[in-house]
Amino acid sequence: MNKTEPSYKDLEVVKNDYDDRDYEITISIPEFNAVCPRTGLPDFATIKIIYVPGKKIVELKSLKLYVTKYRTIGIFHEH
């Protein structure tokens, strides 16, 4: 398991080939999990992201790798 703290710098962006259009990107990540800081038990959630891209878009694999870094982090979902 990766013990590195998550950082926005882990996210990669790529050129949006359709930046002349307005459209939504919808991403669902059903495998989000973290550790409950009170009980130490795993918490599970689905993250849903909807955004209108500009000149760049978030590369999906880097987003999923970023999210998996939370598996060993004691954090409330509300944070």
Backbone bond lengths (Angstrom), bond angles and torsions (degrees), N, CA, C in turn:
res aa  C-N    CA-C-N  psi(-1)  N-CA   C-N-CA  omega(-1)  CA-C   N-CA-C  phi
1 M - - - 1.450 - - 1.519 109.57 -
2 N 1.307 115.10 146.65 1.450 120.37 179.78 1.529 109.50 -81.43
3 K 1.309 117.25 122.79 1.466 121.87 -178.25 1.530 111.83 -95.56
4 T 1.321 117.79 3.83 1.454 121.96 -179.36 1.526 110.18 -73.43
5 E 1.324 115.85 137.78 1.465 120.66 176.53 1.535 109.70 -65.25
6 P 1.321 117.86 140.99 1.466 120.06 176.00 1.529 111.04 -64.10
7 S 1.312 116.57 143.04 1.460 122.18 177.66 1.525 108.48 -143.72
8 Y 1.325 116.18 143.16 1.457 119.39 177.50 1.527 110.77 -58.49
9 K 1.325 117.53 -20.97 1.463 121.30 179.53 1.531 111.89 -68.75
10 D 1.348 116.76 -15.93 1.461 121.26 176.31 1.532 111.96 -72.15
11 L 1.313 116.45 -19.47 1.467 120.75 -177.17 1.525 110.55 -80.80
12 E 1.319 115.19 130.90 1.457 120.49 176.37 1.521 109.06 -102.00
13 V 1.303 115.70 148.64 1.461 120.62 175.51 1.524 108.44 -121.11
14 V 1.318 114.74 152.02 1.463 121.37 177.15 1.519 108.55 -128.94
15 K 1.302 115.40 160.56 1.464 121.35 179.75 1.525 110.18 -62.96
16 N 1.302 115.50 135.96 1.460 121.93 174.25 1.531 107.65 -85.94
17 D 1.304 117.20 109.36 1.465 121.52 -179.30 1.527 113.09 -69.59
18 Y 1.329 116.91 -10.80 1.467 121.03 -177.63 1.524 111.08 -123.14
19 D 1.336 116.50 40.09 1.462 119.43 -176.93 1.525 113.69 -70.28
20 D 1.319 116.82 -5.16 1.459 120.49 176.06 1.526 111.83 -87.81
21 R 1.328 117.39 0.78 1.465 122.51 -179.01 1.525 109.70 -119.25
22 D 1.323 115.90 150.07 1.463 120.73 171.23 1.523 107.71 -96.60
23 Y 1.309 116.46 120.94 1.459 121.70 176.99 1.519 108.62 -154.23
24 E 1.321 115.53 161.68 1.451 121.06 -179.82 1.525 110.64 -102.24
25 I 1.314 115.03 143.59 1.456 121.44 169.12 1.519 105.98 -107.36
26 T 1.330 116.37 128.34 1.455 122.47 179.81 1.522 108.36 -117.01
27 I 1.326 115.35 125.85 1.462 121.29 -179.33 1.527 108.14 -126.35
28 S 1.322 116.65 134.29 1.456 122.22 174.86 1.525 107.86 -123.54
29 I 1.323 115.95 125.87 1.463 121.06 178.95 1.530 107.13 -119.97
30 P 1.341 117.21 93.94 1.466 120.36 -175.26 1.521 114.38 -78.88
31 E 1.323 118.05 -7.61 1.458 119.70 -174.41 1.534 114.26 -101.52
32 F 1.332 118.20 20.66 1.463 119.56 178.43 1.527 109.91 -66.35
33 N 1.324 115.64 134.15 1.457 119.46 170.86 1.517 109.93 -150.13
34 A 1.312 113.93 154.76 1.458 123.07 179.49 1.526 106.69 -147.85
35 V 1.310 116.44 -177.42 1.459 121.28 179.64 1.520 108.25 -107.78
36 C 1.324 116.17 131.48 1.467 120.28 176.35 1.521 108.38 -66.77
37 P 1.339 118.29 124.15 1.461 120.21 -178.11 1.535 113.68 -68.65
38 R 1.314 117.26 -18.04 1.475 119.82 179.31 1.520 112.22 -87.23
39 T 1.341 116.20 -44.48 1.465 119.42 -173.17 1.529 113.73 -104.24
40 G 1.339 116.37 -19.70 1.458 119.80 -175.16 1.516 113.21 78.82
41 L 1.329 117.03 1.66 1.464 121.65 179.48 1.524 110.19 -84.13
42 P 1.322 117.06 154.83 1.464 118.78 178.78 1.529 111.39 -71.18
43 D 1.313 115.07 141.45 1.463 122.75 173.45 1.516 107.07 -112.88
44 F 1.315 116.35 143.98 1.455 122.13 -178.24 1.522 109.85 -124.29
45 A 1.326 115.67 148.11 1.467 120.37 179.12 1.519 109.66 -158.09
46 T 1.309 114.78 165.18 1.459 122.03 170.65 1.518 107.46 -111.81
47 I 1.319 115.89 126.98 1.460 121.18 176.73 1.515 107.87 -97.80
48 K 1.324 116.46 128.92 1.465 122.01 176.87 1.520 108.35 -119.04
49 I 1.319 115.24 126.96 1.464 121.62 -179.15 1.518 108.31 -124.69
50 I 1.317 116.27 129.62 1.461 122.00 174.38 1.519 106.70 -130.27
51 Y 1.342 116.14 123.80 1.460 118.39 178.70 1.520 111.06 -148.28
52 V 1.323 114.94 156.72 1.466 122.20 174.85 1.528 105.81 -100.40
53 P 1.335 117.39 114.62 1.460 119.64 -176.02 1.522 112.66 -75.40
54 G 1.318 114.16 157.26 1.458 121.81 173.03 1.518 108.83 -103.78
55 K 1.311 117.07 -124.55 1.460 122.07 -178.58 1.533 112.46 -76.90
56 K 1.337 117.07 -18.92 1.466 122.18 -178.97 1.517 109.83 -127.84
57 I 1.344 116.04 155.93 1.456 121.54 172.68 1.530 108.12 -127.53
58 V 1.316 116.30 154.78 1.456 121.18 178.11 1.530 108.60 -76.53
59 E 1.317 115.70 129.05 1.461 120.80 178.22 1.521 107.62 -72.68
60 L 1.331 116.68 126.21 1.461 122.48 -169.48 1.533 113.14 -63.40
61 K 1.306 118.49 -43.11 1.465 119.37 -178.14 1.529 110.86 -63.41
62 S 1.322 118.03 -39.84 1.465 119.81 178.51 1.529 110.47 -64.99
63 L 1.330 117.31 -34.53 1.467 120.97 176.92 1.528 110.46 -64.64
64 K 1.320 116.79 -44.34 1.468 119.81 179.86 1.523 111.27 -66.46
65 L 1.338 118.02 -38.90 1.460 120.75 176.75 1.531 110.73 -65.16
66 Y 1.321 116.91 -38.20 1.466 122.03 176.22 1.530 110.40 -60.55
67 V 1.324 116.55 -47.30 1.460 121.70 -177.91 1.531 111.26 -63.83
68 T 1.321 118.40 -37.10 1.472 120.08 -179.12 1.521 112.44 -67.24
69 K 1.322 118.51 -19.41 1.468 120.51 177.69 1.534 112.12 -66.24
70 Y 1.320 118.24 -15.99 1.462 121.47 179.47 1.521 112.77 -79.37
71 R 1.320 118.55 -8.35 1.468 121.53 -175.84 1.520 113.61 -59.12
72 T 1.303 117.72 -29.08 1.473 120.26 -178.51 1.524 112.55 -107.40
73 I 1.314 116.61 6.89 1.468 122.10 -176.80 1.526 109.75 -95.24
74 G 1.334 116.75 130.30 1.454 121.17 173.62 1.523 108.97 -81.92
75 I 1.323 115.72 104.61 1.470 120.11 -175.02 1.528 109.58 -150.80
76 F 1.317 115.81 142.88 1.460 120.50 172.72 1.526 108.56 -79.35
77 H 1.310 117.75 143.52 1.479 121.34 178.97 1.514 111.85 -58.08
78 E 1.303 116.82 -30.55 1.460 120.43 -178.41 1.534 111.96 -64.80
79 H 1.305 117.19 -22.24 1.467 120.16 178.53 1.502 110.13 -78.29
